[in-house]
Amino acid sequence: MSCLSHWLVPRGSIFHNQFLLVLSTQSCRVRIFSSRTQIKQSLRESYRLLQLPPEGNSSLAQVKEAYLQLAKLYHPDSGAPTANAELFAKVEEAYRTVLAHQRKSKQPHQEKTIEEEEKRQAALAHRHYLNYEGVGSGTPFQRESQYRQIRVDRAAEKVLNYRQREHERAAAAEGELVERDVRQRSHKIKITQAVERLVEDLIQESMARGDFRNLSGAGKPLTKFEHNPYADPMMHNLNRILVDNGYQPPWVVTQRDIRETIGHIRKRLLVGRIRLGNPMTPKEQSQWEELCASVQEDLVKLNKTVDNYNLIVPMLTMQMVHFSLSRELDRAVKGAHQYKMDQWREKEKDRERQKEEKKSTNSAQNHKNSKHTLMYWIKNVFKLKH
């Protein structure tokens, strides 16, 4: 219609300009009326989303409380079953619209409070509603770390509970076997106690008869702990009894096993390297590599034993370090070279000794021959005189 009127009224005329002015005024009124209608509809929708009366008489505290309640329900990080990101976005937009409406409708001294609330509401979701089941405090990252640790603790507790239930179930399934073991153990304890009482009775009877009166050292103090007067006599005597009966602490046995194992490994490497030439042929090189791979596996097992030994050894100064394949190979190469040098020296000494023996044998033979010649000459002289 506006286009048709534009063509019917001549351009540049007074009627044309007045017509355009009236038309623009009417279009502006229509736009203002439609925008007001849209604002009213959006405001009514916002109050409806916040579950507030549509008259707009709600206070700032009521609006805030309504928004908090809905945020707890629909925030995607709230953990609630009603969490919905799209619905929470609509609730947040409605909250902003209601705040803007209250800024226009409230008194000037309340505008500052509404503006502060509008600035804060963007951070409310991340400050208050990332609750992680109400666990932790601080920034969202700190609360997330704390909640993650609590979940790990819960998982570990569940695993322990599951294992406990499995053990209880297995114990219940093997109840008869457990009861039988308990009966056997109690029977053994009774037998042991009976034997101990019998031995004690025999000792007392022997003492009453005077069988222990002629023992050497009777009535004299024990001298097994004179070297350390600060040691507990009871503990010293117990340790002495254990040592006399061949008892060794676990760390001593482990240390002995480690030394025996590394000695066997070093001997294998040394013998294997001595058998090979210098420089090695391709076949010898492959044999050496196979020996090194086998020794590497043995060293891995030995290093695990070293770790166990370091955990039970009583003093830190007695702990051991891991054995390295490279160090053992260098040791074997140097040992093989030294062994070959010693063999060469031994051969040289044998040659010198053989030469000395041969020389001494020749000198003895010459001396014998000269002595025999002298005796023959003397015999001839005596024959001539007679």
PyMOL commands that set and color helices and strands:
alter all, ss='L'
color gray80, all
select helices_A, chain A and resi 2-8+14-49+60-74+85-105+108-128+132-134+140-173+175-209+233-244+250-275+282-312+316-318+325-385
alter helices_A, ss='H'
color red, helices_A
deselect
rebuild
show_as cartoon
